[in-house]
Amino acid sequence: MSRRSAALRLDQAAPIFAALGDETRLALVNRLGTSGPLSITRLTEGANVTRQAVTKHLEVLAGAGLVRDEWRGRERLWVFEGARLAEARRCLEVISSQWDEALGRLKDLVER
């Protein structure tokens, strides 16, 4: 992968990392990823966060493509979208590979 295409992918992944940078949002993603679709009521059970605050956090996550809402009858459920998280993982793998290459070059330079 070229550096330019890696930079484009990183640019597209930035909103994902920004959304996951908040502890509450990260916990919501974790809960939805392990429990499946949940309502606001279920997401706020046992939490010290209001329903309004959870709704705002979910909207940020939805803006980053990490969750989506769907209606089942009169109930609004929130669903985890794993594809966007996989995209972020691929970006981290690119960064890791670039660091490995840079460290390898530094090692070669030092050993000469």
Secondary structure, DSSP 8 states (H G I E B T S, - for coil): --HHHHHHHHHHHHHHHHHHTSHHHHHHHHHHHHH-SEEHHHHHTT-SS-HHHHHHHHHHHHHTTSEEEEEETTEEEEEE-HHHHHHHHHHHHHHHHHHHHHHHHHHHHHH-
